[in-house]
Amino acid sequence: MKRVPVIVLGAGGVGQALLRQIVDGRSLHASRNKIQFDVVAVADSNSLRWESNGLTDIQLGDIIAAKKMGMPVNPEGCRQKRLTGKRPSNLDIIDFAPAAELKNVIVVDITAQAGMEPVIDRALDYGYSVVMANKKALAGPWDTAQLYFNHRRIRHESTVGGGQPVIATLRTLLDTNDVIHEIEGQLSGTLGYICQQLDRGVAFSQAVAQAKANGYTEPDPREDLGGRDVMRKVMILGRMAGWPLEEDDIGVESLYPAEMAALSVPKFMKAAAALDEAMRERVDAAAAEGCVLRYTAVLSQNGGTVGLKAIPADSPLANLKYISFRTGRYNDEPLLIGGKGAGVEMTAAGVLGDMVDLAREM
Ligand SMILES: NC(=O)c1ccc[n+]([C@@H]2O[C@H](COP(=O)([O-])OP(=O)(O)OC[C@H]3O[C@@H](n4cnc5c(N)ncnc54)[C@H](OP(=O)(O)O)[C@@H]3O)[C@@H](O)[C@H]2O)c1
């Protein structure tokens, strides 16, 4: 049995689902791939649980239960942090691994943090592997980010399309000498939901409120409405395709104006009603042309756009969460990947698939 130590940074919705899937998948991983994942560390923003031999499944269950109740992964560690003002930094956590003589470690970044690059770099320097669900390092300045593309010991399937095999498909196209001409997609399940509510005549502010109430948006819905997360996703695909694009190369339409950026969340939720009329006019204008509005990303070698676009209502693309690749081989008829968008279980499954892939190659 190949024992693979795993450091999990982030224990939110996706992190908890991943820990559960690791536990539930134990016998499958043993019989199918002769792999055992030893979760040696789980960290959240405040605390760390560390066990060099791997946390037991009961301990992992306790961590999941604690997080579901809004508690830290390690209440004792949190208390120590309050006393000493210190929780080991993520760099410290990576350093614990060679100190414990761990080899072939997989470090998983399922935080939503910016600035994880030094942690990723340290892990790579030790010869460890990295799986990212967090897009920010891949979508940072190209100078830093380029190291992470096509790296033998990095996987990031979940950064685009949740668990759908989007990255794997693009990698196969590139490995088989296809040339990518254009990438298009509806890359946000949250914005897809809001657009479908608009089709049904729901006011924009109400659609946002419903999406928030259903837990589809970030706690601050402007994180979704601003379009930057979609921009990061399409940028990752474009960079994989060989285009060293930067943020400025991609025009992003925010669905709220700059003057609403500084409002508190409750104030923004109220103020959003001011956007209803203009949005209704756009929906109606699209409908008059037989179209629906969809928040769409389009990218090619020289850049692209992210924003609302009118799509013929009878096109399958109007009802699909899809990503399309127009390539040398798939030119007249682009290659489409569609299906259920991201959710924590799908995303965690994408992370786990990456871990298995890396472990198989060790
Ligand atoms: N949710 C999805 O469907 C989905 C789909 C695709 C990709 N993703 C990506 O996956 C990542 C995780 O998503 P999520 O929904 O699980 O987010 P989340 O619920 O906000 O969880 C983030 C976790 O990261 C922890 N964290 C924050 N700062 C940290 C630090 N410096 N070191 C270690 N941990 C830290 C947080 O700690 P606390 O618990 O203490 O706050 C929390 O446990 C994000 O990058 C997201 O964009 C998510």
The ligand as an SDF file (V2000), in Angstrom:
LIG
                    3D

 48 52  0  0  0  0  0  0  0  0999 V2000
  -17.6440   26.1720   -3.2870 N   0  0  0  0  0  0  0  0  0  0  0  0
  -17.5080   25.7540   -4.5390 C   0  0  0  0  0  0  0  0  0  0  0  0
  -18.4410   25.1880   -5.1310 O   0  0  0  0  0  0  0  0  0  0  0  0
  -16.1920   25.9410   -5.2530 C   0  0  0  0  0  0  0  0  0  0  0  0
  -16.0680   25.5560   -6.6040 C   0  0  0  0  0  0  0  0  0  0  0  0
  -14.8300   25.6780   -7.2480 C   0  0  0  0  0  0  0  0  0  0  0  0
  -13.7490   26.2210   -6.5540 C   0  0  0  0  0  0  0  0  0  0  0  0
  -13.9260   26.6260   -5.2640 N   0  0  0  0  0  0  0  0  0  0  0  0
  -12.7730   27.2160   -4.5730 C   0  0  0  0  0  0  0  0  0  0  0  0
  -12.3980   26.3760   -3.4770 O   0  0  0  0  0  0  0  0  0  0  0  0
  -11.8990   27.1700   -2.4190 C   0  0  0  0  0  0  0  0  0  0  0  0
  -12.6680   26.8450   -1.1670 C   0  0  0  0  0  0  0  0  0  0  0  0
  -14.0470   27.1100   -1.3560 O   0  0  0  0  0  0  0  0  0  0  0  0
  -15.0610   26.9600   -0.1230 P   0  0  0  0  0  0  0  0  0  0  0  0
  -16.4050   27.1440   -0.7070 O   0  0  0  0  0  0  0  0  0  0  0  0
  -14.7480   25.7620    0.6590 O   0  0  0  0  0  0  0  0  0  0  0  0
  -14.6450   28.2710    0.7150 O   0  0  0  0  0  0  0  0  0  0  0  0
  -14.9290   28.5880    2.2470 P   0  0  0  0  0  0  0  0  0  0  0  0
  -16.1090   27.8160    2.7200 O   0  0  0  0  0  0  0  0  0  0  0  0
  -14.9020   30.0760    2.3670 O   0  0  0  0  0  0  0  0  0  0  0  0
  -13.6530   27.9780    3.0220 O   0  0  0  0  0  0  0  0  0  0  0  0
  -12.3820   28.5580    3.0120 C   0  0  0  0  0  0  0  0  0  0  0  0
  -11.5780   27.8940    4.1090 C   0  0  0  0  0  0  0  0  0  0  0  0
  -10.2630   28.4250    4.0770 O   0  0  0  0  0  0  0  0  0  0  0  0
   -9.8630   28.7040    5.4330 C   0  0  0  0  0  0  0  0  0  0  0  0
   -8.7980   29.6870    5.4520 N   0  0  0  0  0  0  0  0  0  0  0  0
   -8.8720   31.0270    5.3130 C   0  0  0  0  0  0  0  0  0  0  0  0
   -7.6400   31.5640    5.3940 N   0  0  0  0  0  0  0  0  0  0  0  0
   -6.7850   30.5240    5.5730 C   0  0  0  0  0  0  0  0  0  0  0  0
   -5.3980   30.4250    5.7270 C   0  0  0  0  0  0  0  0  0  0  0  0
   -4.6140   31.5020    5.6950 N   0  0  0  0  0  0  0  0  0  0  0  0
   -4.8380   29.1950    5.8950 N   0  0  0  0  0  0  0  0  0  0  0  0
   -5.6100   28.0790    5.9270 C   0  0  0  0  0  0  0  0  0  0  0  0
   -6.9460   28.1110    5.7950 N   0  0  0  0  0  0  0  0  0  0  0  0
   -7.5250   29.3290    5.6150 C   0  0  0  0  0  0  0  0  0  0  0  0
  -11.1360   29.1890    6.0810 C   0  0  0  0  0  0  0  0  0  0  0  0
  -10.9740   29.1450    7.4870 O   0  0  0  0  0  0  0  0  0  0  0  0
  -12.1690   29.4510    8.5060 P   0  0  0  0  0  0  0  0  0  0  0  0
  -13.0560   28.2160    8.4430 O   0  0  0  0  0  0  0  0  0  0  0  0
  -11.4820   29.6270    9.8020 O   0  0  0  0  0  0  0  0  0  0  0  0
  -12.8390   30.6850    7.9910 O   0  0  0  0  0  0  0  0  0  0  0  0
  -12.1160   28.1570    5.5230 C   0  0  0  0  0  0  0  0  0  0  0  0
  -12.0520   26.9870    6.3010 O   0  0  0  0  0  0  0  0  0  0  0  0
  -12.0360   28.6340   -2.8720 C   0  0  0  0  0  0  0  0  0  0  0  0
  -10.8230   29.0860   -3.3970 O   0  0  0  0  0  0  0  0  0  0  0  0
  -13.0950   28.5680   -3.9610 C   0  0  0  0  0  0  0  0  0  0  0  0
  -12.9690   29.5980   -4.9220 O   0  0  0  0  0  0  0  0  0  0  0  0
  -15.1060   26.4890   -4.5980 C   0  0  0  0  0  0  0  0  0  0  0  0
  1  2  1  0
  2  3  2  0
  2  4  1  0
  4  5  1  0
  4 48  2  0
  5  6  2  0
  6  7  1  0
  7  8  2  0
  8  9  1  0
  8 48  1  0
  9 10  1  0
  9 46  1  0
 10 11  1  0
 11 12  1  0
 11 44  1  0
 12 13  1  0
 13 14  1  0
 14 15  2  0
 14 16  1  0
 14 17  1  0
 17 18  1  0
 18 19  2  0
 18 20  1  0
 18 21  1  0
 21 22  1  0
 22 23  1  0
 23 24  1  0
 23 42  1  0
 24 25  1  0
 25 26  1  0
 25 36  1  0
 26 27  1  0
 26 35  1  0
 27 28  2  0
 28 29  1  0
 29 30  1  0
 29 35  2  0
 30 31  1  0
 30 32  2  0
 32 33  1  0
 33 34  2  0
 34 35  1  0
 36 37  1  0
 36 42  1  0
 37 38  1  0
 38 39  2  0
 38 40  1  0
 38 41  1  0
 42 43  1  0
 44 45  1  0
 44 46  1  0
 46 47  1  0
M  CHG  2   8   1  16  -1
M  END
$$$$
